[in-house]
Amino acid sequence: MDTDSALNCLAALSQRTRLETYRLLVRHEPAGLPAGEVARRLDIPQNTMSTHLATLARAGLVISERRSRSIVYRANLERLRTLTLFLVKDCCGGSAELCGSLLSELVPC
């Protein structure tokens, strides 16, 4: 991942509704959720939710799939992995032992 891609992802997540939406979708992997269900669970009007989902999709953080009459959204976990690795790539100046506590918290995932 390059800096511009990371900035696009971080910008997409820097708004409360989009961050809550993304976290909700991560919790519902791998099945995902229909857009209307995401809006209902977060108590957001559907047209507003569509705008937020489009922003997340442009950043590559969510993937959509049409299932019958619904559009189901899923978190793009590969993109999350890539962003996380970009953020911690130079952790502790390359001294892996100093990043141990960070890594140990990620292991239960």
PAZAPA-4460 file (N, C-alpha, C; in steps of 0.05 Angstrom, whole numbers, plus 32768, in hexadecimal, padded with zeros to 4 digits):
% residues 109
    n_x    n_y    n_z   ca_x   ca_y   ca_z    c_x    c_y    c_z   seq   type   mol
   8011   7FE8   8000   8000   8000   8000   8012   8019   8000     1      M     A
   800A   802C   7FF1   8019   8045   7FF0   800B   805A   8003     2      D     A
   8019   8070   8006   800F   8085   8019   7FF4   8090   8010     3      T     A
   7FF0   8095   7FF6   7FD6   809F   7FED   7FBF   808C   7FF2     4      D     A
   7FC4   8072   7FEE   7FAF   805E   7FF3   7FA8   805D   8011     5      S     A
   7FBD   805F   8022   7FB9   805F   803F   7FA9   8077   8047     6      A     A
   7FB0   808E   803C   7FA1   80A7   8042   7F84   80A5   803A     7      L     A
   7F7E   8098   8023   7F62   8095   801A   7F53   8083   802D     8      N     A
   7F5F   806E   8036   7F52   805C   804A   7F4D   806B   8064     9      C     A
   7F62   8078   806E   7F5F   8086   8087   7F4A   809D   8086    10      L     A
   7F4A   80AB   806F   7F36   80C0   806B   7F1A   80B4   806B    11      A     A
   7F16   809D   805F   7EFC   8091   805E   7EF3   8088   807A    12      A     A
   7F05   8080   808A   7EFF   8077   80A5   7EFE   808D   80BA    13      L     A
   7F05   80A6   80B2   7F07   80BC   80C5   7EEC   80C9   80CB    14      S     A
   7ED7   80BD   80C3   7EBC   80C8   80C9   7EAD   80B3   80DA    15      Q     A
   7E9F   80BB   80EF   7E93   80A9   8102   7E82   8093   80F5    16      R     A
   7E6F   809B   80E4   7E5D   8088   80D9   7E6C   8073   80C8    17      T     A
   7E7F   807D   80B8   7E8E   806A   80A7   7E9F   8057   80B8    18      R     A
   7EAB   8061   80CD   7EBB   8050   80DF   7EA8   803B   80EC    19      L     A
   7E91   8043   80F6   7E7E   8031   8102   7E74   801C   80EE    20      E     A
   7E70   8025   80D5   7E67   8014   80C0   7E7C   7FFF   80BA    21      T     A
   7E95   8007   80B7   7EAA   7FF5   80B2   7EAE   7FE0   80C8    22      Y     A
   7EAD   7FE9   80E1   7EB0   7FD7   80F7   7E99   7FC3   80F8    23      R     A
   7E81   7FCC   80F2   7E69   7FBA   80F1   7E6E   7FA5   80DB    24      L     A
   7E77   7FAD   80C4   7E7C   7F9A   80AF   7E92   7F86   80B5    25      L     A
   7EA6   7F8F   80C3   7EBC   7F7D   80CC   7EB0   7F68   80DF    26      V     A
   7E9E   7F70   80F0   7E92   7F5D   8103   7E81   7F48   80F5    27      R     A
   7E77   7F4F   80DD   7E65   7F3D   80CE   7E73   7F2F   80B7    28      H     A
   7E8D   7F2D   80B8   7E9B   7F1D   80A4   7E97   7F00   80AA    29      E     A
   7E95   7EEE   8097   7E98   7EF4   807A   7E7D   7EF8   806C    30      P     A
   7E67   7EF7   807A   7E4D   7EF8   806D   7E46   7F15   8063    31      A     A
   7E4F   7F29   8071   7E48   7F44   806A   7E2C   7F4B   8072    32      G     A
   7E23   7F63   806B   7E08   7F6D   8072   7DFD   7F7C   805A    33      L     A
   7DE3   7F7A   8055   7DD6   7F8B   8041   7DD8   7FA8   804A    34      P     A
   7DD9   7FBA   8036   7DDC   7FD6   803C   7DC5   7FE0   804E    35      A     A
   7DAD   7FD7   8049   7D96   7FE0   805A   7D99   7FD7   8076    36      G     A
   7DA4   7FC0   807B   7DA8   7FB5   8096   7DBE   7FC6   80A4    37      E     A
   7DD3   7FCD   8096   7DE8   7FDE   80A1   7DDC   7FF8   80AA    38      V     A
   7DCC   8004   8099   7DBE   801E   809F   7DAC   801B   80B8    39      A     A
   7D9D   8005   80B9   7D8B   8001   80CF   7D9A   7FFD   80E9    40      R     A
   7DAF   7FED   80E9   7DBE   7FE8   8101   7DCC   8001   810C    41      R     A
   7DD4   8013   80FA   7DE1   802B   8103   7DCE   8043   8105    42      L     A
   7DB5   803E   80FF   7DA0   8053   8100   7DA8   806B   80EF    43      D     A
   7DAE   8065   80D6   7DB6   8079   80C2   7DA3   8077   80AA    44      I     A
   7D9A   808D   809F   7D89   808C   8087   7D97   807D   8071    45      P     A
   7D88   806D   8061   7D94   805D   804D   7DA3   806C   8038    46      Q     A
   7D99   8084   8030   7DA8   8093   801C   7DC2   809E   8027    47      N     A
   7DC2   80A5   8040   7DDB   80AE   804D   7DEF   8097   804F    48      T     A
   7DE4   807F   8056   7DF5   8067   8059   7E02   8060   803E    49      M     A
   7DF2   8063   8028   7DFD   805E   800D   7E15   806F   8007    50      S     A
   7E14   8088   800F   7E2B   809A   800B   7E43   8091   801B    51      T     A
   7E3F   8089   8034   7E55   8080   8044   7E61   8066   8039    52      H     A
   7E50   8054   8031   7E5A   803A   8026   7E69   803F   800C    53      L     A
   7E61   8052   7FFC   7E6F   8059   7FE3   7E8B   8064   7FE9    54      A     A
   7E8D   8074   7FFE   7EA7   807F   8006   7EBA   8068   800F    55      T     A
   7EAF   8056   801F   7EBF   803F   8028   7EC7   802D   8010    56      L     A
   7EB5   802A   7FFD   7EBB   801A   7FE5   7ED1   8027   7FD4    57      A     A
   7ECF   8041   7FD0   7EE4   804F   7FC1   7F00   804C   7FCD    58      R     A
   7F00   804A   7FE8   7F1A   8046   7FF6   7F22   8029   7FF5    59      A     A
   7F11   8018   7FEB   7F18   7FFB   7FE9   7F13   7FEC   8003    60      G     A
   7F06   7FF9   8016   7F02   7FEC   8031   7EEA   7FDA   8032    61      L     A
   7ED7   7FDD   801F   7EC0   7FCB   801F   7EBC   7FC0   8002    62      V     A
   7EAF   7FA9   8001   7EA9   7F9C   7FE8   7E8B   7F98   7FE8    63      I     A
   7E7E   7F9D   7FD1   7E61   7F99   7FCF   7E5B   7F83   7FBC    64      S     A
   7E45   7F76   7FC1   7E3C   7F60   7FB0   7E1E   7F60   7FAF    65      E     A
   7E13   7F5F   7F97   7DF6   7F5E   7F94   7DED   7F41   7F9A    66      R     A
   7DD9   7F3F   7FAC   7DCC   7F26   7FB2   7DAE   7F2A   7FB0    67      R     A
   7DA3   7F20   7F9A   7D87   7F24   7F94   7D82   7F42   7F92    68      S     A
   7D71   7F4D   7FA4   7D6A   7F6A   7FA2   7D7B   7F7B   7FB5    69      R     A
   7D8C   7F6E   7FC4   7D9C   7F7C   7FD8   7DB9   7F7E   7FCF    70      S     A
   7DC6   7F93   7FD9   7DE3   7F95   7FD5   7DEF   7F90   7FF1    71      I     A
   7E00   7F7B   7FF2   7E0C   7F73   800B   7E29   7F7E   800B    72      V     A
   7E30   7F8B   8022   7E4A   7F96   8025   7E5A   7F85   8039    73      Y     A
   7E74   7F83   8032   7E87   7F74   8043   7EA0   7F85   8047    74      R     A
   7EAC   7F82   805E   7EC6   7F90   8062   7EDB   7F82   8051    75      A     A
   7EEC   7F92   8045   7F02   7F87   8035   7F19   7F83   8049    76      N     A
   7F1B   7F6B   8055   7F2F   7F66   8069   7F4C   7F66   805E    77      L     A
   7F4F   7F60   8045   7F6A   7F62   8039   7F73   7F7F   8039    78      E     A
   7F61   7F92   8033   7F68   7FAE   8033   7F6F   7FB7   8050    79      R     A
   7F60   7FAD   8063   7F65   7FB4   807F   7F81   7FA9   8087    80      L     A
   7F87   7F91   807F   7FA1   7F85   8084   7FB7   7F96   8078    81      R     A
   7FB3   7F9E   805F   7FC8   7FAE   8051   7FCB   7FC9   805F    82      T     A
   7FB6   7FD6   8067   7FB7   7FF0   8075   7FC5   7FEC   8090    83      L     A
   7FBE   7FD8   809F   7FCB   7FD3   80B9   7FE9   7FCF   80B6    84      T     A
   7FF0   7FBE   80A2   800D   7FB9   809E   801B   7FD3   8095    85      L     A
   800E   7FE4   8085   801A   7FFD   807D   801F   800E   8096    86      F     A
   800C   800F   80A8   800F   8020   80C0   8024   8016   80D3    87      L     A
   8029   7FFD   80D5   803C   7FF2   80E8   8056   7FE8   80DB    88      V     A
   8059   7FED   80C1   8070   7FE3   80B2   808A   7FE9   80C0    89      K     A
   808D   8001   80C9   80A7   800A   80D5   80A5   800C   80F3    90      D     A
   8093   7FFC   80FE   808F   7FFC   811B   80A9   7FF9   812B    91      C     A
   80AD   800A   813D   80C4   8008   8150   80DF   8006   8142    92      C     A
   80E1   8013   812B   80FB   8014   811D   8105   7FF9   8114    93      G     A
   80F2   7FE6   8110   80FA   7FCC   8106   8101   7FB8   811C    94      G     A
   80FE   7FC1   8135   8103   7FAE   814C   80E9   7FA0   8153    95      S     A
   80E6   7F88   8148   80CD   7F79   814B   80C6   7F75   8168    96      A     A
   80D9   7F71   8179   80D3   7F6C   8195   80C5   7F83   81A3    97      E     A
   80C9   7F9B   8199   80BC   7FB3   81A4   809F   7FB5   819C    98      L     A
   8098   7FA7   8186   807C   7FA7   817D   806C   7F8F   8187    99      C     A
   8078   7F80   8198   806C   7F67   81A2   8050   7F6B   81AE   100      G     A
   804D   7F80   81BE   8033   7F85   81CB   801D   7F8B   81B6   101      S     A
   8024   7F9A   81A2   8011   7FA0   818C   800A   7F87   817E   102      L     A
   801D   7F77   8176   8018   7F5E   8168   8008   7F4A   8178   103      L     A
   800E   7F48   8192   7FFF   7F35   81A3   7FE2   7F3C   81A5   104      S     A
   7FDB   7F56   81A4   7FBF   7F5E   81A5   7FB1   7F57   818B   105      E     A
   7FBF   7F55   8175   7FB3   7F4F   815B   7FAF   7F31   8158   106      L     A
   7FBF   7F21   8165   7FBE   7F04   8162   7FA2   7EF8   8167   107      V     A
   7F93   7F00   817C   7F79   7EF4   8180   7F66   7EF7   8168   108      P     A
   7F6B   7F0A   8157   7F5A   7F0F   8140   7F5B   7EF7   812E   109      C     A
***
